[in-house]
Amino acid sequence: MPWVRNMKINLAETAGFCFGVDRAVKLVERAISEGTAVCTLGPVIHNRFVTAHFAAQGAREISDPTQAPPGSIVIIRSHGETKETYDRLQAMPVTVMDATCPYVRRIQKLVSGASEQGQRVIILGKRDHPEVIGVASWCNDPLIFETPDEVALWTKNSAVNWDFPTIVVSQTTNTKDKLKCSVNFLKKQCTNLKIYDTICDATENRQKEAAALSKSCEAMIVIGDRNSSNTRNLAEICRATCDQVQLIESCDELDMRHFTGVSTVGITAGASTPPWIIKEVNNKMSEETIVEGTQEVSFAEMLEQSFKTLNNGDRVTGVITSITPTEIYVDLGTKHAGYIPTSEFNDVKVEEAFKPGDEIEVVVVRVNDGEGTVMLSKKRLDAVKFWDEIEKVCEDKQSVEGTITEQNKGGLVADVKGVRVFIPASQTGIPKNGDLGTLLHKTTELKITEVNRGRRRVVGSIRAVGAESRKAASEKIWSEIEVGKEYEGTVKSLTSYGAFVDIGGVDGMVHVSELSWNRIKNPADVVSVGDVIKVHVIALDPEKKKISLGYKTAENNPWAVFTTNYQVGDVITAKVVRMMDFGAFAEIIPGVDGLIHISQIADHRIGKPSDVLTEGQDVEAKIIDIDTEKKRISLSIRALLEGGEEQDSDEE
């Protein structure tokens, strides 16, 4: 034969059914299995072999809803339908199954919303394509452009309000280059433009891979229906960089004579190309070539895998094909369309954490053979893996990080990498009768104290982490503590005789007499639990592990403050605080009182101080004497009165 016997075949990983097509095909299969009359509005997908297969099974293709028999199942194809068609079907005695691709449905909602707001709608795509026809019906008077040249011509010759609010959407199977070029023309004129990139992620990835393959291969085979826009675009992309491109619908069209002298061939397939066609092409190629794909399995092996069964709890590996606001779609290499709800990832931005093409390991949560879908979970798989880790963490007595998610009668519950960990109230580190709710939604370190995989029970302790750290801190403090050293501490508790202060792993006691220079009845008059204060060491007993702390300092001694700022002869304002028979005491500054002798209260003789003064009264007085040794101060109101003279008194 004239072709190369050891030709290398490179298979595109994205070849074959996309999620939307696979979903539509599964819906038809499900409808047929129910034994009811089945009708599809037009071809359910753009592939004549698939539609012929369904016709042979009894599915009838109709062009108008009125052709559907009463009681039948009517399936809306993957390209979607017009709004009018939906409305007509709702009024008919039929069951509607909507196989519209989720990407197409999104575009319909976008243009419908824009139209309701009175915005101009521009659609980039083939005018006669079912998808575009359907999308156009969901809005008022849309503008449809097939090529960037049409867009350029419109922006050049049209006399429209360029500031009018306008949105741009694209057919899901359009090419990125056409979209980008068209948008560039629109941006030059439209000043109030909103662009939605509605090209399907699977389509974009397929096109990118086709472009890369066609650059590295001497020849390309594109498999798919010629009526499929997706397939035609793939062929167009390949021809841009490869001279030998065959677009075939089945293996019958494969002409090996085109590969004379060719050593590398790339193969891709449109989104509507069924597995059995790819398999037939593979079988024919394999008779004369060696298959060496970008993946390590052959076509046949890959396609046989598509018939694998899945069971709940299976651990599987797949490739992310696309990401929407609600799901991450995963190709598992089986007949099922896999998806992970994005609600699993509330703590991360999905579009930043994952991207199409990433390989991901997940666990099967629920298989729906009727719809051909399988719900997957990465979070649950991570939790399964973590059981081994968490048991080791418990054995090694290591700390882990968890987020407090709920509070119950017994304590708190933390989420540690997807595992539910119960923390008894006594192990939270919160004092008895304290508010456990203060830890809700906070991230904290804890120790795993018990693991029972059979009962799926894990118990943890925040207190144990604190105990360890306090022990280490305590050893450090006792190794360097000395009388006179200052610390910044936190008030932990109050008693009638003082306050206990944590100075970083060790508690010391500040006696009530060391809290203030003033006489106080209760430590709460000076400090509160939780206050951060500066203290100094007065005395310590290493054997009994007792530390006496002081809070008052020489700098804040009221007498020192007074002598620094006042002297004999100064006139001050003081508050009368108590009465005696021989005079009245008045507060000059907090902690320092002066005596106003009865003889110094008025410029005339009085019977008792209360005849002139009352407690709480502010008075002006003159400092007439300061006894530094006895820390006594004499004041005189009389000295400030007109004609008043200072008098000494033996009684004073």
Phi, psi and omega in degrees: 000154186280346184270168183283125185289328181259037179297138179266133181248123178254117183264131175290131180297333185269007184296139174101192187310135169270177183300313183297318179292314180301319179297317181296316180298318180295324178296319178295315179300320179295316180298317180296322182293340181282350175078008178266156176301130184241133177232140173246132178283095186077180178294129184300326171220167180275075172203115187293333179289321178293314181295324177294322178298315180292323178298321179294335180270359175109358178283126184261132178268126180239159180252348182216142181304328182296344180279352182279128178294146176304137178085357181278168174263124178251123183256124175277125188294168185297334180283351181087174181225173180285157178299322179300319179297316177302313182298319180293319181295325181297332182270001184256155179279059180228162174261126183259128171248119184265107180263015180303132178302136180305327179293320179293318180298325178297318180296318179302318180291323180298311184288327178296315179296319180295320180295320179297330179271006177077022182270157175280139181243128175244127179246127179257111182169181181284124184300323184268007180280136182306322181296313182294318178301316179296313181300316183300331183286346182270005179216173183261125173047057179287156173261128182243126179235131182272329185226159175300328179298321178295321178295316181299317181296319181294316181292336181277321189254346185278143176251083182235170177282103185287347179269000182291135180304126186224138173243151179238127174234163182230150171303140186299334183259012178294166177264151180298322181297316179296319179296313182298315181296316180297317181297322179301319177295318182293322181297332181292335184247311186284123183262353179228070191245135175237124186250129176248121176278094185258012175292131182301136179302319180296321178296314181299315180296320179297318181292319178298316181292322178297319179297317180293318180296316183295335178284329186262352182247153180280338179212155180230143172244123176249118183256128178164167180289136180292341176278354181275120177299322179301314182291317181297321178295323177298315180297319180297317179297317181294320181293340180292335183231359182226131184284327184252101180232123175253123173259114183234152178263336179205174182293339179298333182270355184288120181248103183293343180296339179289348185256020178299125179077004181268133181254340179227131179231135176256144179232130172226166181216145180294166184294341181259011182274118183286157183301322186293332177289317178298322180294320178296318177298318180299315181299319181291319179294322185293340179296332185234358186228168172256125182271126179221092187268174176293340170255162189276359179254156180281171175306310185300315181296317180298317183286328177294328179295336182293347179259009178296147176266151180240146179232149178304134179095349179296141173262122185227160177239134180220183180240131179292126181258326179199162182227127176241172179301338184247337182219154168250119182269136187233129175272115182264359184074023179235181180285350181270146173266114183270147177211149176243123177297131180292346178297345176293340190242050181296337184269000179222160174274112187303316184293341177268327183280332183227158175208153178305138182101342178291139173274138185220136177260131185220174175241143180283125180261312181209130179257127177243091182294332181297316180264353180071031181238160177218125177278134183241163178215124173275325182298319181291324178294317178301324179293319179299314179299327186287339179303317179297317182295318185291328176294320179292321178299320179295316180297319183276357180056043178269162177267148175229164180255134179218160178250127180288119186253335182203163178236137176224185185298327184274341182162227183233162175237132179243148174260115179244098181052043177090353179260135180279119183243123179271134179240108179302150182306323182291345182252010182277341184087356177272133180301157179304136183069010176282172183270103179294336182298343180293343180265351183303136177067012177259151178265132184216162175270145178210165176255142173271118184255341181207135177228122176232093184296324181299317180268001182053048183240129176229131180244139181229172180216122173280324182300324181296324178294317179296322181296318180295313182293324178293324179296316179295318180294322180298315180298322180293316182295315181294338179281345185228358184288148177202158180299135179097343182289140182261146178222154169258121185231172180244130179292119183265321181202161180236144174232178180291339184252001178164196182229139175264130186236129177274117181257026175110046180115348179227137177264135173239162182245129174259111180295153182303329180288343180260003179277325185209152175285339178275160175282124180235150180269333186217134178304333180295346177289342184246315184227163177232157177300131181101344179296140174260118185229161176262129181230166176227153184280124178264317180204158178210152179229094183301327182291315180270000180056046178244139181229129175258130184242156175239142179252322179284146182231165179300326182295328180257016174295119183303323181295320178294322178296318181296308184295336178285329189250348184229156177209168180302135180102342179290142174261126184231164172256125183231159180250127178293123184248333175199154183252141173232168179295328185265358179163195181228141176264135182233137181277122180272309171223160180306121179098353181229118178247153173238153181261129171257102182297151182306330181285347183252011182274321183221169180269017175213163183290135178236158183282317180206156184303325184291351176291337184242323187248159173227151179295137182093351182284135174273130181229153172266134181214162180250137177283117183252346178197141175232115177263096185296322183293315181267357180056051178239146183230133177252135181240158179217124171274324183302326183296341181263351180282150183298122180082000183289150178230147178287137178236138172271154181218135177296327181297325179295000000 
